[in-house]
Amino acid sequence: MKNRKSHNADRGRWIIDAAIPVVSMKATAHFRRGQLSITSFCLLVGIILGQQVHGQQDNGSVVATNTNLSAALPASQWARVESSVDRGLKWLAAQQAEDGRFPSEEFAQPAVTSMAIMAFLSRGHLPDQGPYGENITRGIDFVLSTQRRRGYFSLLPVIPPAQHLTPSQTVVYNHSIAGLMLGEVYGMCSGERSEQIEQAIHRALIYHREVQSRTKSAEADNGGWRYGYPESPTASSDMSVTGWALMFLRSARNAEFNVPKQYFDEGLDFVQRCYERDLSQHEKGVFRYRPVESQPSNPQITLANTASATLTLILGGRQDHEGVATAVRWFRARAYPNPWQNNYYYLASYYSSQAMAQVGGDAWDQIFPQIAAGMLEEQTDSGAWPTGGANEKQFGQSYSTSLAILALTPAYGLLPIYQR
């Protein structure tokens, strides 16, 4: 599946063309080996040269066809962001346990460890290389060790019923986020570890499709994902789990695993059904937790659901769906919330930052500086970010710090799944 012949990237080309098309996961991984030391330099070159390309849309799309993400902040502010990220990574590395995990409640593993690994990757660090190479590798091995016989990733055994914050409820989160991370590192590893990742992803994709294709209790839920239990015929779907699930599929496909287009189409159809067409309901967002047909009351329209849906639709090639344009207008019509104004501040900020990076242009220039300012304000002297509000608090500081870093690093373009 992979050609392991190593080569050095053309650094000059990176400076001229900062966004490298994702031809394949392995090609991107090889290219990174030459660009690591000039990540910061390339951002600053973009600012100095004034390569500001905004608002170039085709057919009225809100997504800019070309954009320079580095133009959102002046050089002095990028220096602060980079220092903040580096301090956060140093703190994360110091928290890693002997078995490779990054601390969190056990029901949130291996998802939190996978988020931490992606935080290191987003700054250009690689497995087995540089100051954090061993941290990344040990984290990967821990995640691989959590795969169960049925193919899903969960540190704790999954048994019914699907009660709140138990493995039966969190399993598909753990599974999807772990799968996403493994898809991202697949082309960066070699030898036995590469073979282990390949086998693990193959097994994980089988379970992933099993959950997606279950007969749902409401027809509108078809194509999406939710919890490990309940299973058919009482299964359902929600936007929160489905967002992560679709990113796992995209990462696996980027890594050249066989993921049929049908799987994406069914999942994206579900996301579109979560769009709230009633404009009077758009105070808190524009995408629901579940479609109106399956959950008419208690729509749970939130910032996190809106950002996740916007991101997955764009990544899935459906940027022209009306919900994307509505979501971008919604983002731009209000100030980005402060931490105490959102129960899922870190998750929502990660999704929002990545989504606006995909949109690019003026939307990115408006929203990202607000997210960055909030994150810089929240970071503690230790380099960590404090735990979130009521709904995020139980996941701990490894979770909040990892998502904060991922929210600050889209402009680097180093995670293949999010490259424009």
HELIX and SHEET records of a PDB file:
HELIX    1   1 ARG A   11  ILE A   16  1                                   6    
HELIX    2   2 MET A   25  GLN A   35  1                                  11    
HELIX    3   3 LEU A   36  ILE A   38  5                                   3    
HELIX    4   4 THR A   39  LEU A   49  1                                  11    
HELIX    5   5 LEU A   69  ALA A   72  5                                   4    
HELIX    6   6 ALA A   75  GLN A   95  1                                  21    
HELIX    7   7 GLU A  106  ALA A  108  5                                   3    
HELIX    8   8 ALA A  111  SER A  122  1                                  12    
HELIX    9   9 GLY A  133  SER A  145  1                                  13    
HELIX   10  10 PRO A  167  VAL A  185  1                                  19    
HELIX   11  11 TYR A  186  MET A  188  5                                   3    
HELIX   12  12 GLY A  191  GLN A  212  1                                  22    
HELIX   13  13 GLU A  219  ASP A  221  5                                   3    
HELIX   14  14 MET A  239  ASN A  254  1                                  16    
HELIX   15  15 LYS A  261  ARG A  273  1                                  13    
HELIX   16  16 LEU A  279  GLN A  281  5                                   3    
HELIX   17  17 LEU A  303  LEU A  315  1                                  13    
HELIX   18  18 GLU A  322  ARG A  332  1                                  11    
HELIX   19  19 PRO A  339  GLN A  341  5                                   3    
HELIX   20  20 TYR A  345  VAL A  359  1                                  15    
HELIX   21  21 GLY A  361  GLU A  378  1                                  18    
HELIX   22  22 LYS A  393  PHE A  395  5                                   3    
HELIX   23  23 GLY A  396  LEU A  408  1                                  13    
HELIX   24  24 PRO A  410  TYR A  412  5                                   3    
HELIX   25  25 PRO A  416  TYR A  418  5                                   3    
END                                                                             
